[in-house]
Amino acid sequence: MPVVTLLKAGATPETLAWSLAMGMVVGVNPLLGSTTVLALALAGVFKLNVAASQLGNHLLYPVELLLFPVWIKLGTILFRTEGLPMEPKVLFAEAKRHPWDTTQALWRWEWHGLVVWAAAACVLTPLIAAALRPGLRRALRHLQRGEAVVS
């Protein structure tokens, strides 16, 4: 288990909780293809554990695809703009065939979705970190006693 390895290497439960939480929240942002670089940058800025932030980020990749239309829809509601001009299934097909053209066409909706995601990230990141912290502390205590860590 990668998190246990990080605890064994001396990472603190607090730092790991914030690192995982930040990676998880970054991992679901609506700017497809940006999560790895964004998680790396934020881990550096906030002096978080890069490995844990990338673990959290990549674990939630499937959720990013599920939440993409949700962020966009919430952005259209917040900014009172018309909805996406295409269905999600067509959107993903177009993004595969013509990624640059699709990105340009969708930028306004992406920007609105990013604003909603950023506001949610400010709330979700500390909540997720707080939820992870007790389990990580418990795991560290087990490791220090030489006991097996049970997930």
Summary of the structure (lengths in Angstrom):
residues: 151
radius of gyration: 17.9
end to end distance: 9.5
largest distance: 58.2
contacts: 458
relative contact order: 0.17
helix: 78%
strand: 0%
